[in-house]
Amino acid sequence: MLLLSLLLLLESFVFCSSGIHLFSLSLFLSLFSLAVSFMRHSASAFGFAFDATLDVLSSIIVLWRYSNAAAVHSAHREYIACVVLGVVFILSSLCILGKAIHDLATKLLPEVDDFLFSVSIVSGIVCIILAVFKFLLGRVLTSRALITDAFNSMVGGIMGFSILISAEVFRHHPDIWYLDGSIGVIIGLIILAYGVKLLLDMVPRVRQTRNYERFE
């Protein structure tokens, strides 16, 4: 038991120390992709930018979850982090859905160029690498919050490549202009569904553990 506790503390320390770098990388991707989405009128890029912003917020929440040694074993703190993540997921999904639906309604055509291709490829690869790292660490720490953070990064990676796919399709088939906005709607619905599921699963657990850990 002592060895396991030391291992968890060590891994949480590694995560917190590397978390600053992950936070900086996510913040850069968020701001950069948001600028690209407005310059290129891409709903998918806008969705990715918001997902990258969500990745920044979720990373902050997970860092708070492991901010001290006592928090490593706190189920109540884990559930609170998941509830906050669920709320952030829902709010972000509404923004993504709003932008995508607006682009579809106004028939806004995305601008396609090599710059957008480069952004989508690099962003997709970086997000998938982050997702794998967070997922593996989340499995070791048995942390639902960290695995949720990994899910968000994976969604960001998928959206990064979806920008590439929708842009390539639009380049060769301009009549399929709606693919970009449609992908944005799908991604928004996925994030919304996951956020709702988090709240349904975790809100009762927060209530159950509130008095229990206070008593302990």
C-alpha positions as CSV (number, residue, x, y, z in Angstrom):
1,M,0.0,0.0,0.0
2,L,2.8,2.4,0.8
3,L,4.5,1.6,-2.5
4,L,1.3,2.2,-4.4
5,S,0.8,5.5,-2.6
6,L,4.4,6.6,-3.4
7,L,3.8,5.6,-7.1
8,L,0.6,7.6,-7.3
9,L,2.3,10.7,-5.7
10,L,5.2,10.4,-8.1
11,E,3.0,10.1,-11.1
12,S,0.8,13.0,-10.0
13,F,4.0,15.1,-9.6
14,V,5.1,14.1,-13.1
15,F,1.7,15.1,-14.4
16,C,1.7,18.5,-12.6
17,S,5.2,19.3,-13.7
18,S,4.5,18.5,-17.3
19,G,1.1,20.0,-17.1
20,I,2.5,23.5,-17.5
21,H,3.9,22.5,-20.8
22,L,0.7,20.8,-21.9
23,F,-1.2,23.9,-20.8
24,S,1.0,26.2,-22.8
25,L,0.8,24.0,-25.9
26,S,-3.0,23.8,-25.6
27,L,-3.3,27.6,-25.1
28,F,-1.2,28.2,-28.2
29,L,-3.3,25.8,-30.3
30,S,-6.4,27.4,-29.0
31,L,-5.5,31.0,-29.9
32,F,-3.8,30.0,-33.2
33,S,-6.8,27.9,-34.4
34,L,-9.3,30.5,-33.4
35,A,-7.5,33.1,-35.5
36,V,-7.3,30.6,-38.4
37,S,-11.0,29.8,-38.2
38,F,-12.0,33.5,-38.6
39,M,-9.5,34.1,-41.4
40,R,-10.5,31.0,-43.3
41,H,-14.3,31.0,-42.4
42,S,-14.2,27.4,-41.3
43,A,-16.7,25.9,-38.9
44,S,-14.5,22.9,-38.3
45,A,-11.5,25.1,-37.5
46,F,-13.7,27.2,-35.2
47,G,-14.9,23.9,-33.5
48,F,-11.3,22.9,-33.1
49,A,-10.3,26.2,-31.7
50,F,-13.1,26.0,-29.1
51,D,-12.1,22.4,-28.4
52,A,-8.5,23.5,-27.8
53,T,-9.8,26.2,-25.5
54,L,-11.8,23.5,-23.7
55,D,-8.6,21.5,-23.5
56,V,-6.9,24.4,-21.7
57,L,-9.7,24.6,-19.2
58,S,-9.9,20.9,-18.7
59,S,-6.1,20.8,-18.1
60,I,-6.5,23.5,-15.5
61,I,-9.2,21.5,-13.8
62,V,-7.2,18.3,-13.8
63,L,-4.1,20.2,-12.4
64,W,-6.4,21.5,-9.6
65,R,-7.5,17.9,-9.0
66,Y,-3.9,16.9,-8.3
67,S,-2.7,20.1,-6.8
68,N,-1.6,18.6,-3.5
69,A,-0.6,15.2,-2.1
70,A,-3.9,14.7,-0.2
71,A,-5.9,15.3,-3.4
72,V,-4.5,12.2,-5.0
73,H,-6.8,9.9,-3.1
74,S,-9.8,12.3,-2.9
75,A,-12.8,10.8,-4.6
76,H,-14.9,13.9,-3.8
77,R,-12.3,16.1,-5.5
78,E,-12.3,13.7,-8.5
79,Y,-16.1,13.9,-8.9
80,I,-16.1,17.7,-8.6
81,A,-13.5,18.0,-11.3
82,C,-15.7,15.8,-13.6
83,V,-18.8,17.9,-12.9
84,V,-17.0,21.1,-13.8
85,L,-15.6,19.4,-16.9
86,G,-19.2,18.4,-17.8
87,V,-20.5,22.0,-17.5
88,V,-17.6,23.3,-19.6
89,F,-18.2,20.6,-22.2
90,I,-21.9,21.6,-22.5
91,L,-21.1,25.4,-22.8
92,S,-18.4,24.8,-25.4
93,S,-20.7,22.5,-27.4
94,L,-23.3,25.2,-27.6
95,C,-20.8,27.6,-29.0
96,I,-19.6,25.1,-31.6
97,L,-23.1,24.2,-32.6
98,G,-24.1,27.9,-32.9
99,K,-21.2,28.7,-35.2
100,A,-21.7,25.6,-37.3
101,I,-25.5,26.1,-37.7
102,H,-24.9,29.8,-38.5
103,D,-22.4,28.9,-41.3
104,L,-24.8,26.3,-42.7
105,A,-27.7,28.8,-42.6
106,T,-25.8,31.6,-44.3
107,K,-24.1,29.1,-46.7
108,L,-20.7,30.4,-45.7
109,L,-18.0,28.9,-47.9
110,P,-14.6,27.9,-46.3
111,E,-11.4,29.3,-47.8
112,V,-9.1,26.4,-48.8
113,D,-5.3,26.8,-49.1
114,D,-2.1,25.0,-48.1
115,F,-1.9,27.0,-44.9
116,L,-5.1,25.5,-43.6
117,F,-3.9,22.0,-44.6
118,S,-0.7,22.5,-42.6
119,V,-2.6,23.8,-39.6
120,S,-5.0,20.8,-39.6
121,I,-2.3,18.2,-39.9
122,V,0.0,19.6,-37.2
123,S,-3.0,20.3,-34.9
124,G,-4.4,16.8,-35.4
125,I,-1.1,15.1,-34.7
126,V,-0.3,17.2,-31.6
127,C,-3.8,16.6,-30.1
128,I,-3.7,12.9,-30.6
129,I,-0.3,12.7,-28.9
130,L,-1.6,14.6,-26.0
131,A,-4.7,12.4,-25.9
132,V,-2.6,9.2,-25.7
133,F,-0.4,10.7,-23.0
134,K,-3.3,11.8,-20.8
135,F,-5.2,8.5,-21.4
136,L,-2.3,6.3,-20.3
137,L,-1.7,8.5,-17.2
138,G,-5.4,8.5,-16.5
139,R,-5.5,4.7,-16.6
140,V,-2.5,4.4,-14.2
141,L,-4.0,7.0,-11.8
142,T,-7.6,5.6,-12.3
143,S,-8.7,9.2,-12.9
144,R,-12.0,9.8,-14.7
145,A,-11.2,13.5,-14.9
146,L,-7.9,12.8,-16.7
147,I,-9.4,10.3,-19.0
148,T,-12.1,12.8,-19.8
149,D,-9.3,15.3,-20.6
150,A,-7.8,12.7,-22.9
151,F,-11.2,12.3,-24.7
152,N,-11.3,16.0,-25.3
153,S,-7.8,16.0,-26.8
154,M,-8.8,13.1,-29.0
155,V,-11.8,15.0,-30.2
156,G,-9.5,17.9,-31.0
157,G,-7.3,15.6,-33.0
158,I,-10.3,14.3,-35.0
159,M,-11.5,17.8,-35.7
160,G,-8.0,18.8,-36.9
161,F,-8.1,16.1,-39.5
162,S,-11.7,16.8,-40.3
163,I,-10.6,20.3,-41.4
164,L,-8.3,18.6,-43.8
165,I,-11.0,16.3,-45.1
166,S,-13.7,18.9,-45.5
167,A,-11.3,21.3,-47.2
168,E,-10.1,18.7,-49.6
169,V,-13.6,17.7,-50.5
170,F,-14.6,21.3,-51.0
171,R,-11.6,21.9,-53.3
172,H,-12.7,19.1,-55.7
173,H,-16.4,19.3,-55.1
174,P,-17.5,22.9,-54.4
175,D,-21.2,21.8,-54.3
176,I,-20.4,19.9,-51.0
177,W,-19.8,23.2,-49.2
178,Y,-21.9,22.0,-46.3
179,L,-19.5,19.3,-45.2
180,D,-17.5,21.6,-43.0
181,G,-20.5,22.9,-41.1
182,S,-22.0,19.5,-40.8
183,I,-18.8,18.1,-39.2
184,G,-18.9,21.1,-36.8
185,V,-22.5,20.1,-35.8
186,I,-21.6,16.5,-35.3
187,I,-18.6,17.3,-33.1
188,G,-20.7,19.8,-31.1
189,L,-23.4,17.1,-30.5
190,I,-20.7,14.6,-29.4
191,I,-19.2,17.0,-26.9
192,L,-22.7,17.9,-25.7
193,A,-23.7,14.3,-25.1
194,Y,-20.5,13.5,-23.2
195,G,-20.9,16.6,-21.0
196,V,-24.5,15.6,-20.2
197,K,-23.3,12.0,-19.4
198,L,-20.6,13.4,-17.1
199,L,-23.2,15.4,-15.1
200,L,-25.6,12.5,-14.9
201,D,-22.9,10.2,-13.6
202,M,-21.0,12.5,-11.3
203,V,-23.5,14.9,-9.6
204,P,-25.0,12.1,-7.5
205,R,-21.4,10.9,-6.5
206,V,-20.5,14.4,-5.4
207,R,-23.4,14.4,-3.1
208,Q,-22.6,11.0,-1.8
209,T,-19.0,11.7,-1.0
210,R,-19.4,15.2,0.4
211,N,-20.1,14.3,4.0
212,Y,-18.2,11.0,3.8
213,E,-14.8,12.6,3.2
214,R,-15.5,15.4,5.6
215,F,-16.2,12.7,8.3
216,E,-12.9,10.9,7.3
